[in-house]
C-alpha cells in the first residue's frame, strides 16, 4: 500500500510516518499532564481537540492532574490504509507503556498505578487530504511569515498564530484507548 500512498504523497515513507504519529501520541499525553493543549491543536481535528479539552476541564473541576509517568511507545502498527477521492486514511495501533494515575494539585496521590508501567493499546486514525500542499513550502507562519517547527508546537513564537496542518499534512481525527 505504500506505493499507492506515494502516488499522492511523494515524500511518504512508513518509517517517517510512524515517527510522526509516535511524536503526536506522546505530545497529546504530555499536553493532558501539563494542561497545555494549545501545543497539539495543529495535529488534531476539532473533535479530538474538544475531547481532550473536556478531559482537562473535568480534571480541573476536581483539582486533579492526570499523570502518565515514564510514557513511551513500545510498538506502532499500521492496521489499514484507505485511499478515497479526497483523502488518505491510515488506521494505526500504538502499544504504549506508562504509569497512569491521578494526583491532586498539591502532588498527593489520589488513585491509579504509580508503581509500575502498564501496557495499553491505542487506536488512532490519521488522514491527509489528497490535494494537500507540500509541507516544505508552507512551514511558515500564516500570520507573520516566520519559520515554524511544526513538530514542536505549531504555534508561532513571534505572533502566536497556529499552523493549520489540516490542509497541509497528516491530522489525527480519532483516538481510542
N, C-alpha and C positions, 0 to 999 in steps of 0.2 A: 504493500500500500504506500510505502514511502515514495516510490516513483510517481504514483498518482498525485500525491501532495506536492511534489517538486514541480509538477506542471503548473500549479497555481502559486506556489511559493518556492522560487528557485533557491532561496537561502536555507530552506528547511533541512535539518538533519535530526535524526531521532535523539542523538546524544545531547545536542544543544536544546532541543525541546524539553527533554527530561530535566536538564539542569535548570531551565527557566521555571518549569512547574514546581520543582522541588523548592526553589527560591520563593516563589509565590506562596506556597503552602506554609513555609516557615514564617514568612513575613505576616501572614494572616494570624497565625497563633501568637506571634510576638506583639502584634497590634492589639489583640484581645488582652494580653497580660498588661501591656503598658497603657491601654485605653487610648491609644493614639491611632485611630483608624484612617485618618486622612492619608497616611502613607501608602494605603493599599487601594484607594479609590480608583486609580487608573488601571488596576489589574482586574477589577471585578465589575459585574453588571450592577445596576441599581438595586436589583432584588437581593443579590448576595450582600451588598453593602448594607442594605436596610436590615437584613437578618443579623448581621454582626453588630450593627448599631443597636438593635433591640436587645441583644445578649448583654452588651455593655451597659445599657440603660438599666436592665434588670439587676445586674451586679451592683451598679451604683446605688440603686434604690435600697439595697440590702447592706450597703457599705462593705462590699466584698470585692476581692481581687481573685480572678481565676489564674492559677499558676500552671505552667507547662514546663517544668524544670527538665533540663537535660534532653530537650527535644531534638530528635533527628529523624531523617528519612532513612529507613532501612532498605526499602526496595521501591521501585517505581515500575509499573507495568502498563503498557498501552493495551487496553482491552478491545476497543472498537474504534474504527475510523469511518466516517461517513462524509461523502462529498456531495453537496447539492448544487443547484444552480447559483446559490447566493453565498454559501459558506462551507468551510471545512469544520467538521466537528470531531473532536477526539475525546473519548472517554478513557480515563486512567484510574488505576488503583495505586494509591500510595500507602505502603505499610510503614507506619510511624511508631516511634517509641518515645515515651516521656512519662514523667511523674505528673499526675493530674490531680490537683487539689485546690481547695479554697482557703484563703486567709482573710482575716479582717484587715481594716486599714491600718491597724497597729502592728500587723505582721504576725498575729496569733493564728495558729492553725485552727480551721473550722472542721473540714471534712475532706475525704478523698485519700489518695495514696501519695505520701511524700517520702516514702522509704525506698521504693524500687520502681523502675520504669515498667509501664505496661505497653503492650503492643496493640495497635488499632488499625483497622482497615478504613481507609478514607477514599471515597469515590468522588472524583472531580470530572467535570465536563468543561472543556475549553473549546472556544470557537474562534474562527478567524474569517473575516469577510473575504470572498473570492477577489473582489476588486480593491483590496486594501492597498494602502500606499506603502512604498518602500520605506522602512524604518530608517535606513541610512540617510534619507533625505529629510526626515521630519523630526529628528531628535533635537529640535529647537523649541524653546518656549513659545507657546501660542500668544503670550502676552507681550514679551519684550524681545524675543529672539535669542536669548542666551542658550548656551548648550545645556542639555539636561542629562542626568544619569537616571534613566527610567527604571533601572533595576533597583535603585536605592529608594526613591520615594515618589518619583514622577511629579514632584512639586518644585516649582522654580524657587531657588533660594534667593532670588532678587526681587521678584514681584508677586510670589505666592500663587501664580496661575498653576492649574493642574493639567498635566498632559493627558489627553483622552486617547487611550490605547484602543478603544472600540473600533475605530475605522482604520487603525494602523497596525494592529498586531493581534496576538492571542489574548483572549479575555476569558476569565473564569465566569461561567454562568450557572454553575451548580456545584454544591459541596455537600456531601452526605458523609456522616461518620457512622 
